[in-house]
Amino acid sequence: MIADNRPGAGGLIGAATVATATPDGYTLGMASTSTIISPLLQVKPPYRPIEDFTPVALLASITSVLVVAPGVQAKTVQEFVALAKSRPGQFNFASIGAGTAAHLTAEIFNRAAGIDAVHVPFKIIADIYTEMLANRVHYLVFVSPASIPMLRDGKMRALAVTSAKRNAALPDTPTVIEAGLPGAEVDTMFGVLAPAGLPKAIVAKLNADIQKILRQPETRERFARQGGEPAIDVSPEAYGKSLREEYERYRKLLPAIGLKPQ
């Protein structure tokens, strides 16, 4: 297997390469939630996120973490929500760009909590870290692999994870459901997609091979170390269902928060 990295345009370039490839099983794509979101932000998207792909296997989901700056005087989600509500429009939150998963996960949290906060986009996570340490940015809701290093020196605090159950990398951090905000539950999905029209026999063969790899202890250990939760149902059907649900969620969310295709 050859990894052909096609970065850029929020993942549109790589995903479009897969969508337009011959459906013979030799071109696969690693997809994330951004694969669904990015075309919704384009007037003329290069692919359709549901119709132009064949789901092969859901690999894992990665939780996001609600991280607050040192100057935020809140030790729990409930305290944080109460504090933010007492200062409407005065709190701000960071992301690595408008329309990214980091932005939309935070917006989902804000809407579930009833918080009115200002979005501040950055280009790189290092700048977010600097601004949060300086207390010019109040909070961030970001995927755990990028969030956990920010917590190591103890200056910033994790108040919750957005997954349905606690994360092995942050066992003492409650979920948003435990904090009373079930509407804030959201994960970033990762899976394998192929071009539309891939024969079912090839899909089944690829899925079986992927399942063997996912069952290996070293694979599960690496996922856990990076904050990922291996998928329970890896089937193409389950992945296809998840993709359709994510598409509907973000199709409704984007106009609600004022993001329009460009």
C-alpha positions as CSV (number, residue, x, y, z in Angstrom):
1,M,0.0,0.0,0.0
2,I,1.3,3.4,-1.0
3,A,0.3,6.5,1.1
4,D,-0.3,9.4,-1.3
5,N,-0.8,12.5,0.7
6,R,-3.0,15.1,-1.0
7,P,-3.3,17.9,1.6
8,G,-5.1,21.2,1.1
9,A,-8.5,22.9,0.9
10,G,-9.8,21.3,4.0
11,G,-9.3,17.8,2.6
12,L,-11.2,18.6,-0.6
13,I,-8.2,17.8,-2.8
14,G,-7.6,14.3,-1.4
15,A,-11.3,13.4,-1.2
16,A,-11.9,14.5,-4.7
17,T,-9.0,12.3,-5.9
18,V,-10.8,9.3,-4.4
19,A,-14.3,10.3,-5.6
20,T,-13.1,10.5,-9.2
21,A,-10.9,7.3,-9.2
22,T,-11.8,4.1,-10.9
23,P,-13.8,1.9,-8.5
24,D,-11.6,-1.1,-8.6
25,G,-10.4,-1.3,-4.9
26,Y,-7.0,0.1,-5.6
27,T,-7.7,3.7,-4.6
28,L,-9.0,4.3,-1.1
29,G,-9.2,7.4,1.1
30,M,-8.9,8.0,4.8
31,A,-11.9,10.2,5.6
32,S,-12.8,12.3,8.6
33,T,-15.7,14.5,9.6
34,S,-14.0,17.2,7.4
35,T,-14.8,15.1,4.3
36,I,-18.4,15.7,5.1
37,I,-18.1,19.4,6.1
38,S,-15.8,20.8,3.4
39,P,-18.1,20.4,0.4
40,L,-21.0,22.0,2.3
41,L,-18.9,25.2,2.4
42,Q,-18.4,25.3,-1.4
43,V,-20.7,26.8,-4.0
44,K,-19.3,24.3,-6.5
45,P,-18.0,21.3,-4.4
46,P,-15.7,18.9,-6.3
47,Y,-17.6,15.9,-4.9
48,R,-20.8,14.9,-3.2
49,P,-20.0,13.6,0.3
50,I,-22.6,10.8,0.2
51,E,-23.3,9.8,-3.4
52,D,-19.7,9.8,-4.7
53,F,-18.2,7.3,-2.2
54,T,-18.6,3.7,-1.2
55,P,-18.2,3.3,2.6
56,V,-15.6,0.5,3.3
57,A,-15.0,0.6,7.1
58,L,-15.4,2.8,10.1
59,L,-12.1,2.7,11.9
60,A,-12.4,4.9,15.0
61,S,-13.8,8.0,16.5
62,I,-11.8,10.6,18.4
63,T,-13.3,12.6,21.2
64,S,-12.8,16.4,21.6
65,V,-11.9,18.0,24.8
66,L,-13.3,21.2,26.4
67,V,-10.1,23.0,27.5
68,V,-10.2,26.3,29.4
69,A,-7.5,28.9,29.9
70,P,-5.7,29.4,33.2
71,G,-7.7,32.6,33.9
72,V,-11.1,31.0,33.6
73,Q,-12.3,30.5,37.1
74,A,-14.3,27.3,36.6
75,K,-13.5,23.8,37.7
76,T,-16.5,22.0,36.2
77,V,-18.7,22.3,33.0
78,Q,-21.6,23.6,35.1
79,E,-19.4,26.4,36.6
80,F,-18.1,27.2,33.2
81,V,-21.5,27.5,31.6
82,A,-22.8,29.6,34.4
83,L,-19.8,31.9,34.1
84,A,-20.1,32.3,30.3
85,K,-23.8,32.9,30.6
86,S,-23.2,35.7,33.1
87,R,-20.9,37.4,30.5
88,P,-22.7,37.0,27.2
89,G,-20.6,37.8,24.2
90,Q,-17.5,38.4,26.3
91,F,-16.0,34.9,26.2
92,N,-14.2,33.8,23.1
93,F,-13.2,30.4,21.8
94,A,-10.5,29.3,19.4
95,S,-10.4,27.0,16.4
96,I,-8.0,26.3,13.5
97,G,-10.3,27.9,11.0
98,A,-13.9,28.7,10.2
99,G,-15.8,25.6,9.2
100,T,-13.2,23.2,10.6
101,A,-14.2,20.3,12.9
102,A,-12.7,22.3,15.8
103,H,-15.0,25.3,15.0
104,L,-18.1,23.2,14.6
105,T,-17.6,21.0,17.6
106,A,-17.3,24.1,19.7
107,E,-20.5,25.6,18.1
108,I,-22.3,22.4,18.9
109,F,-21.2,22.7,22.6
110,N,-22.2,26.4,22.7
111,R,-25.7,25.7,21.3
112,A,-26.2,22.8,23.8
113,A,-25.1,24.9,26.7
114,G,-26.9,28.1,25.6
115,I,-23.6,30.1,25.4
116,D,-23.1,33.3,23.4
117,A,-19.4,33.4,22.6
118,V,-17.1,34.9,19.9
119,H,-15.2,32.6,17.5
120,V,-11.6,33.4,17.0
121,P,-10.0,31.4,14.2
122,F,-6.2,30.7,14.0
123,K,-4.0,29.1,11.5
124,I,-1.9,26.8,13.8
125,I,-2.5,25.2,17.2
126,A,0.7,26.7,18.6
127,D,-0.8,30.2,18.3
128,I,-3.9,29.1,20.2
129,Y,-1.8,27.7,23.0
130,T,0.1,31.0,23.3
131,E,-3.1,33.1,23.4
132,M,-4.8,30.8,25.9
133,L,-1.8,31.0,28.2
134,A,-2.1,34.7,28.0
135,N,-5.8,34.5,28.8
136,R,-6.7,36.3,25.6
137,V,-8.6,33.2,24.5
138,H,-10.9,31.6,27.0
139,Y,-11.6,28.1,25.7
140,L,-11.2,25.5,23.0
141,V,-13.0,22.4,22.0
142,F,-10.5,20.3,20.1
143,V,-9.6,16.7,19.3
144,S,-7.9,14.9,22.1
145,P,-4.5,14.2,20.3
146,A,-4.0,18.0,19.9
147,S,-5.6,18.9,23.3
148,I,-3.8,16.5,25.6
149,P,-0.3,18.1,25.1
150,M,-1.8,21.4,26.2
151,L,-2.8,19.9,29.5
152,R,0.5,18.3,30.6
153,D,1.9,21.3,32.5
154,G,-1.3,21.8,34.4
155,K,-1.8,25.4,33.4
156,M,-4.9,24.7,31.3
157,R,-7.8,22.4,32.4
158,A,-9.9,19.8,30.7
159,L,-13.5,20.1,31.9
160,A,-15.2,17.5,29.7
161,V,-14.8,15.2,26.7
162,T,-17.5,15.2,24.0
163,S,-17.7,11.4,23.6
164,A,-20.5,9.2,24.9
165,K,-18.1,7.6,27.4
166,R,-14.9,8.7,29.2
167,N,-11.7,8.6,27.3
168,A,-8.9,6.2,28.3
169,A,-6.3,9.0,27.9
170,L,-8.3,11.3,30.2
171,P,-10.0,8.9,32.7
172,D,-10.8,11.6,35.3
173,T,-12.5,14.0,32.8
174,P,-16.3,13.6,32.7
175,T,-18.3,13.4,29.5
176,V,-20.6,16.2,28.4
177,I,-23.5,13.8,29.0
178,E,-22.3,13.4,32.7
179,A,-22.2,17.2,32.8
180,G,-25.8,17.4,31.8
181,L,-25.3,18.4,28.1
182,P,-26.2,15.4,26.0
183,G,-26.7,17.7,23.0
184,A,-23.0,18.4,23.0
185,E,-22.0,14.9,22.3
186,V,-19.9,14.7,19.1
187,D,-17.0,12.7,17.9
188,T,-14.7,13.1,14.9
189,M,-15.0,10.0,12.8
190,F,-12.3,8.3,10.8
191,G,-12.9,5.7,8.2
192,V,-12.0,4.3,4.8
193,L,-13.9,5.3,1.7
194,A,-13.7,4.2,-1.9
195,P,-15.1,5.6,-5.1
196,A,-18.9,5.1,-5.7
197,G,-19.7,1.9,-7.5
198,L,-17.1,-0.4,-5.9
199,P,-18.3,-4.0,-6.3
200,K,-19.7,-5.5,-3.1
201,A,-17.2,-8.4,-3.2
202,I,-14.3,-6.0,-3.1
203,V,-15.9,-4.0,-0.3
204,A,-16.3,-7.2,1.8
205,K,-12.7,-8.3,1.1
206,L,-11.3,-4.9,2.2
207,N,-13.5,-4.7,5.2
208,A,-12.5,-8.2,6.4
209,D,-8.8,-7.3,6.0
210,I,-9.3,-4.0,7.9
211,Q,-11.1,-5.8,10.7
212,K,-8.1,-8.1,11.2
213,I,-5.8,-5.1,11.6
214,L,-8.1,-3.4,14.0
215,R,-8.2,-6.5,16.2
216,Q,-4.4,-6.5,16.7
217,P,-3.4,-5.3,20.2
218,E,-0.8,-2.9,18.9
219,T,-3.4,-1.2,16.7
220,R,-5.8,-0.7,19.6
221,E,-2.9,0.4,21.8
222,R,-1.9,3.1,19.3
223,F,-5.4,4.3,19.0
224,A,-5.8,4.6,22.7
225,R,-2.5,6.4,23.1
226,Q,-3.7,9.0,20.6
227,G,-7.1,9.4,22.3
228,G,-9.0,7.3,19.7
229,E,-11.8,4.8,20.3
230,P,-11.8,1.9,17.9
231,A,-15.1,1.4,16.2
232,I,-17.4,-1.4,17.6
233,D,-19.3,-1.9,14.4
234,V,-16.8,-1.6,11.5
235,S,-19.2,-2.7,8.8
236,P,-19.8,-0.7,5.6
237,E,-23.5,-0.4,6.5
238,A,-22.7,1.1,9.9
239,Y,-20.2,3.5,8.4
240,G,-22.7,4.6,5.7
241,K,-25.3,5.2,8.3
242,S,-22.9,7.4,10.4
243,L,-21.9,9.3,7.3
244,R,-25.5,10.1,6.5
245,E,-26.3,11.2,10.0
246,E,-23.2,13.5,10.1
247,Y,-24.1,15.0,6.8
248,E,-27.6,15.9,8.0
249,R,-26.3,17.3,11.3
250,Y,-23.8,19.6,9.6
251,R,-26.0,20.5,6.7
252,K,-28.4,22.0,9.3
253,L,-25.8,23.5,11.6
254,L,-23.8,25.5,9.1
255,P,-26.5,27.9,8.0
256,A,-27.7,28.1,11.6
257,I,-24.3,29.6,12.7
258,G,-24.1,31.9,9.6
259,L,-21.6,29.9,7.5
260,K,-22.5,30.1,3.8
261,P,-21.0,28.3,0.8
262,Q,-18.3,30.4,-1.0
